[in-house]
Amino acid sequence: MNAKMVGGSLPLHRHPLGFIEAFCSLGASQERLLRDTGISPAMFEMREINIGFDQFQRLLHNGIEACSRPALGVAVGMRFDWSYWGPVGFVVHCSPSLKLAGEAFRRYLVMSQPHYATHTARPNAYLDADNRVVEPIDYATGSEQQTVLRDFIRDWRLAVTLRLWDLCGNKKVDDPSVHVRLDRPRPSEPTAYRSLPCESLTFDCDEFSISAHRDFVFRRFRPLRKRAFERIIDECERELCRVPERLPFTERVRSHIRAHFRPDLDLETVARQLHLTPRGLSRRLARERASFRHLLHAVRMEITSYQLRYSRLAVEEVAALAGFSCASSLRRAVKSWTGVTVGEIRAVIE
């Protein structure tokens, strides 16, 4: 076993094995997939073994070459098993709402894909003026200079995310439709995209996003499975605690605040959710020169800025959503936090 495997950043038994299984189901041989990766079948039986990101990319390249077909990422994403996310993968079967499922996946993604830790701490969706929640699928893939690999990963994320929305969205609401907008030309052979679970899929757009009515995303259902969901989340938290080197405690708290944000969120509530005392939580943050009050304010401003930049909500509506007393209060806070005005933030995307 080489040093890179020992000090690598991806658990082999999570996403890498998931891709191997999916590629094999599409006709690739295991031998071809593992060629020049430094990974051997004997490692599949080992516990807690990691591989390097470059090894993972080599594996993906091998799979793309072995299973060459249009929209391969979609085909792999539709076959990718939830168990390769670890405990959080089973949330799809019992989450009380799509919002809670999505936040759980983002929060615990670090256990399968540690190099996305920074991304998961940032806002990723916004409420638009037509009462629809929009989730852009536009964050970096880590392969921006490799067009084929980048497009494969984006299609894989699209398929996996739509499956999550399909399984965890509340289909009993008045409008359960899910719509997709892609920032790419319509392919000559769009057959693979027809397998995606959505109401509409539009090409040649100015964004890469998924959207649905807020009730579909936020309204809870499956009440009898709540306890199962809570137990899975508890297991995820325990696993996250066992690998603290992957994510600083401050970032864990920031991610938790973002996932459960509401204007009146307080230290006592977050400490209880993290199975800590308020004093214990404050002490651990202090060791990393952080405070709960500062993190809460930072998350509030990040969400506010994101809503202003991407949504069509009026400033007054964003103020109410983020817990400001009025639009003027929001404008002052934004200017103090970002150094620019609300108008300047909104002008960026016009």
N, C-alpha and C positions, 0 to 999 in steps of 0.2 A: 504494500500500500504506500503510495507516495505522499509527500508532505501536503500537497495541495488537497488531497482527499480528507486528510485529518483536519486541516485548517479551513476547509471550504465553507461556503455560506448557504448551501441548500441541502436540506435533509433528503437523502436519496429515496427514502421510502414515502415521500410525499409527491410533489409534482413530477419529478423525473420519472418515477415508476408509473405514474398516471399517464404520462405521455407515451412511455414504452408500450403500455397495455393498449392504448388507443391506436397507436401506429400499427401495432401487430394485428389488431382487429380489422385494419384496412389493407392488410396483405404484406406488410413489411416483415422481414425476418429479423429475429433478435440479433443475430450475428451482424447483420448490416447496420442495425441501429447503434450497436455498441462500438463499431469500428472507429479506432483512433480517439476514443473518449477516455480511455483509462479505466472504464467501468467493466466489471466482469459479472457474470451471473452469480458467482459465489457471494458477491456482496449483497445480493437481494435478501439473503437469509441473515445478514448481520444486523445488529441493533445500533441505532444512533450513529449511523455513518453519514458524513456529509461529502458533497462534491463541490468543486469550484464552479463559478458562473461560466467560465470558458468551456468547461466540460459539458455543462448543461446546453450551452449554445451549439456545441458540436453535435450533441445528441439530436437537437431540433433540426439542424441542417441535414443530418443523416435521414431523419424521418421525412422531411420535405422532399428530399431527392428520391427516397424509396417509394413514396406514395403520391407522386406527382399527379395532381388533378386540380381543376378549378375550385377555388374557395376551400382549399384543404383545411384551413383553420376552422371553418364552420363544421366540417365533418368530424374533426377531432374534438371540437368543443361539445358537439352533440353526444359524443361517446364518453367523454371524460367523467369518471366516477367521483361522486362527492366524497368518498372515503379518503381520497388523496389530499384533502384539506386537513385531515386529522379530525378531532372531535367536532369542530365547528361545521364540518360537512353535513352532519346529521341534523343540523338546525333546519334544513329544507323540509324536513318531515314534521316539524312541530312548532316552528316559530309563530307567535301570535299575530304577526304582521310582516309585510314586506320590509318596512322600515327597520324593524328590529333585526330581521334576517340580514339585510344589507349591512347594517352597522356591525353586526357580529362578524361577518365575513371580513370586512375591512379591518376591524380591530385585531383579529387573530390571523390575518394573512401573513403577518411577520413570521409565524411559525412554519409556514411553507415556503414563503418567498421573502426572506429577511431584507433583501435589497430594496423592497418597496416600502419600508418602514416610514420613510419621510413622506411619501405620497399619501399613505393612509391617514396621516395626522391632519391632512388638509381637507377643507370642504370639497365635496364632489358632486353635489346636486343642489338644485335651487327650485323654488316655487315660482312659477310664472303667472302672468296676469290672467290667463284663462283657467286658473285653478288646476293646472297640471304640473306634476313634478317632472323635472327634466334632469337626466343624468348624462352628462357628456362622457363618452368613452374615448377621451383624447389624451390621457396621460402617457408619459414617455414609456417606451417599451424596453429601453436599454439597448436597442438595436437600430437606432435612427439612421445610421449610415448603411444599413443592410436592408434594402427595400423589400426583398422577398421575405426575409425573416420578420421584419416589422409588420408587413401586411398579414402574414400568417398569425402572429400574436394578436393583432387587432381583431381579426376575424374570430379567433379562438375566444377572446374576451367577450365579443359580441354574443356568440352562441351561449357561452356559460352564463353570462349575465341575464340573457333573455330566459334561459331555463330557470334561473333563480326567481325572476319576476313571475314566471308562469306558475311555479310551484308555491310561491309565498304571497302572491298578490291576492287580494280579496275579490273573488269573482262574483260575489253576490251584490256588489254595489251597482248603482244605476248605469255607470259607464266603466266597464272592465277592459276597455280596449287599450292595447299597447301599440305604440307607433315608433318606428325607427327611421332615422334620417342619416344617410351616409354621404360623406364628403368625397365621393369617387364616382366616376362614370358608370353607367349601367353596363354590366359585363355582357359579352355576346352570348354567354351561357349562364343564365341566372338560376338554374335548377336547384343548386345547393342551397341558395338562400330561401327557397320556398319551404324548406323544412323547419325554418325558424318559427317559434311560437309567438307570433305578433299579428296584429290586425292589418298593419300596412308597413311597407318598407319602400322608402323613396331614395333614389340615387340623385347625384348631381346637386347635393345640398351644400350649404356653407358650414355644416357642422356634422359631427359624428356623435349621435345621441339617441337615447331611448326616453320615451315619455309616457306617462299615464296620469289619470285623474288622481288627485291627492287622496281621495277616499280609498282607491284601489291600493295605494301605498301605505296609508296610515291607519285605516280602520282595522281594528283587531277582529280576529275570528279564531276558530279552533280552540275555544276556551278550555276544553278538557285536556289539552296537551301542554298547558302552561307550565306545569310542574316538570315535565320532561325537558322542556326548553330551559328552565332554570337550572336543572341538574347538568345539562350539557354546557351551559355557560360557566357554571362553577368549575367543571373539569377543564375547560379552556383556560380559565384564570389560573388554576393550579399548574397547568402545563407552562403557561407564560411565566409564572414565578420560578419555574425550574430552569429557565433559560434567560436570566436577567441580562446577560452580556449582549443579547441581541437587541434589546430595546431599553434605554435608560428609563428609570422609574418616572422621571418627569414627563417623558413622552408617553408612557403608559397612562398617566393621569390625564394628560392633555387629550389623548385619544378617547378616553372614557368620558371626559367632559363633553367633547364634541358629539359623541354618540348619544348622550343623554341630555343635551343642552336644553335648557329652558331658562327664561330670565331670572326665576327665583331659585335656581339650583344652588345648594349651599354645601359647605364643608362636611357637615354631619351626614348628609345624604350620600355624598360620594364616598366618604370613609366607610360607611355601612355597606355600600355596594361592593367595595373592594376588600371587605372583611378586615378592616383596620379601625382603630380608634381615631377620632379627629386629631388627637395629639400625636399619635403615631404617624399619621399621614403627613401632618405638618413637619414633623421632624425629618422624615425621609426626604421630603421636598427641600427642606433647608440644607440638607447635606449636599444637594446639587444646586444650591444657591437659587432656589425657586420658591414661590409661594402659591397657595391655592388661589388667592385673590387675583394675583397677576395672571395666572393661567386661565382663570375664568374670564377675565377681561379680554385676554388675547384671543381666546376662542370666539367670544362674542363679536369682537371686531373683525376677525377673519370671516365669520359667517355673514356679518353685515356687508363687508366689502365685496364678498363673492355675490351676494344677492344683488347689490347695486350694479356690479359689473355685468352680470349675465341675464338677470331677469328684467321683465317689463313692468314689474310692480312699481307703483308710485312711491316716492320717498316716504310718505306718510304710512304706507302699508308696510314697508320694510322696517320702519321705526317700531310699529306695533308688534311685528313678528319678532324683532330682536329685543324687545322690552324697554325701548326708550320712551320717555314721557311724551315726546313730540318730535316732529321733524327737525326743529331747530336744535334740539339736544343731540340728535343723531349727527347733524351736519357738523356741530362743534367737535364731537367725539371723533368723527372720521378725519377731520382736518388735523386734530391733535395726534391721531394714531398714524396716519399715512403721510401727512405733510402736503396733501393735495385736497381739493374740494370734491364734493359729491359730483358736481358737474364734470370735473376733469376725469373722474373715474368712469363715468358713463360715456364720455366722449371717446374712450379708448376703442370701443367696439362699434361705434357708429360709422 
